[in-house]
Amino acid sequence: MAEIYLYNNHEDPIVADKFLAGLGSTSGEFRATVDVLRPTFTIKSETDNASANYCELPDFGRYYYITGRRKLTTGLTELSLYCDVRKTFLTQLRGNFGIVERQERNYDMYLNDDKIPTGARKTVSIYTFSDTPFTGGNDNRVIMRVLGG
Amino acid sequence: MAEYKEITTSLGLVVPRYSPGEGIGAFTETANAPFSGNIYDNTANKLGSVTVDGHTYEAYHGRYNQSPTLWLLKDGVQYYESYLNVISTWSGFWCDIVSGVATVYWITCPSPSDPQVYTFPLPPGYSAGNPFEARKIVDGISEADLDTASWDKSPTTNFDDFDNTDPRGGEYADTDPFNQTDVMTLDSLPNPESIMNMSYSSFIGTYAMTATELQSVGDRIFSTNIWDQILNKLQGINGFNDCILSAVQIPVAVANVTSGVAFRVGGVEVTGSSVSKTTTRYIWRDMGAITLKEVWGSARDYTDTSVSIFLPYVGMKEIDTDIAVNATMTLRAYIDIWTGDVLYLMHTSNAGRQQYYRQEHVSYRWSGNCGKQVQLGRVDNSTQLLGVLGAVAGVAVAGAGAAHALGVAGASKAALASSEAGIAAMKAGAKTALISGAVPAVTTGFRPIVQSSGGIAGSVGAMDYQKAYLVVKRAVPQYPNNWREKIGAPRYQTFAIEDLQGYTLFSDVKLDNMGIAVKEEVEELKRLLTTEGVIL
């Protein structure tokens, strides 16, 4: 028998350190061959909580999404699980380095951003230089160069 | 659109609201400056606190990703941070040196007319250096400085040092910092008069005639008074076209002009004339300066922006946005008054990008021509005058009954006498004949020969604007609200993942020491980090 802690998770899967609303724990058994990444777990139906969409299996040391729930005829509920690798290995992840491509707080606006579209209609601004030598009018001159002048 | 403003705070400080590249103060962290990893918990890094409207604001200094950083906590929770940028709306940090002490100013503006400033002196160890800039948030966008860290250091000469992110040029790498003192200013340009310094004054005269002066010379040379014409012919002025080298009308004010000078051509002074003369060939005029600021504070200011310039007597030309944006452009026009040639020089100084370009340089030059060739008319009256003399004699002789041409051998005195009377009579008659053209013998041979030298070139530029102007086309990016929280903003740098917060998408990540994770899980995690990202 293995313990399973049931939670309700309302955060986006992309969040690593999720805030989990605890829904208690129960025990169950693994179904046949266990895939650590995608295990199936059977619990007594009466101990199931329909609000649970997330769980922790301490025996595996992992957190899982509950991706499927099947009612078996024998008063059992089979839970299909999928490992949340972000939360499970967050501590180990923080000990590593990576080349960041996009970041919320540490960014460089002078790198091209292909995720931000631009509209077809552009703004057109005119900036006039303040002065000009071409005043014409009374300043018009005929420059005549002559021999013997 | 971001805008720049200056306000005077309740403490009497004039501070900028938005000042790209122009922070009022500066500080940088020295080797001995105190800081620690997690600065929030380290009270030794606390700069000060202030209570406003029941909320307690505390300022801390420290380091965030190798950058000097300031944080502002509100009631113990991170409120603002400023390392390369300030994230705030009408609020931010400035640093200044006040009485030798580096001081942080926190300014907040609950309403545009109610700015508040609080000061926190920095501890010893900080000195003048990298500027902090306060920028306004516009529609959820905040701006970051260009990360110049990799360019602040000289490039390595070790070409095989692949872990070194600095520019690598091998053993021939240019490791010297670029020389900021080697500037190219407009005033350092040589005076073309000195380059082309050669006096022609004894050989060639340059007249800078106004319309009135030109008219008076024309009236004198092309006088309808026949005796003036005879005088001009005798003086040789009628053939003066051969002595005119050029005549160009230019629409600019000419310098060094001496008025009241008699017009001389071919060594002959046209009596009664009064014109202007000049010894200057080149004139120049500054046409003003335009500072083209960034609008978005992003790559869009350079990649999605086009800049073109209209120049009188040249037309429209394109300008590279890398040179024009965030730069002050000064335009100067040089004009060769002999030919009407115009040379435009554009001087640029890049206030915010000095480490990439020379501080000042003449980046563009264009040429055109503002001169309009003046059509010169030459009326050859020689045939006409000979015709008059011959016609007068011939008519007189005919009038006397017997035609005796002047100069015919054997002409009698009587014929001459009658000719003289005839001449006097025909003077009036000849004039009448010339006017009416009724006497074919008089009009034949009186056809004036008009030659013109130089066509009317006509500058089409005179039909266009006479001031230069820039045309800047900018694309408008569509930033959703809180977009950086959802998709982040571009960055390409290696970070320790523990130092990151918020949405992060990795280009590549090397996962070591992953504990109990199996291969499939490590690959799954890597896939997610590089495709969907993670919020840390």
Interface residues (C-beta under 8 A of the other chain):
Chain A: D12 I14 V15 A16 D17 V36 L37 G61 C83 V85 R86 T88 F89 T91 Q92 L93 R94 G95 N96 F97 G98 I99 V100 E101 R102 Q103 E104 R105 N106 Y107 D108 M109 Y110 L111 N112 D113 K115 I116 P117 T118 G119 R121 K122 T123 V124 S125 I126 Y127 T128 F129 S130 D131 T132 P133 F134 T135 G136 N138 D139 N140 R141 V142 I143 M144 R145 V146 L147 G148 G149
Chain B: N65 E81 E143 A144 L146 D147 F203 I204 G205 T206 Y207 A208 M209 T210 A211 L214 F240 C243 I244 L245 S246 A247 V248 Q249 I250 P251 V252 A253 V254 F263 R264 V265 G266 G267 V268 S276 T278 I283 W284 R285 D286 M287 G288 A289 I290 L292 W296 G297 S298 A299 R300 Y302 T303 D304 P312 Y313 L331 A333 I335 I337 W338 C370 G371 V374 A462 Q466 K467 A468 Y469 L470 V471 V472 K473 R474 A475 V476 P477 Q478 Y479 W483 R484 E485 I487 G488 A489 P490 R491 Y492 Q493 T494 F495 A496 I497 E498 L500 Q501 G502 Y503 T504 L505 F506 S507 D508 V509 K510 L511 D512 N513 M514 G515 I516 A517 V518 E520 E521 E524 L525 L528 L529 T530 E532 G533 V534 I535 L536
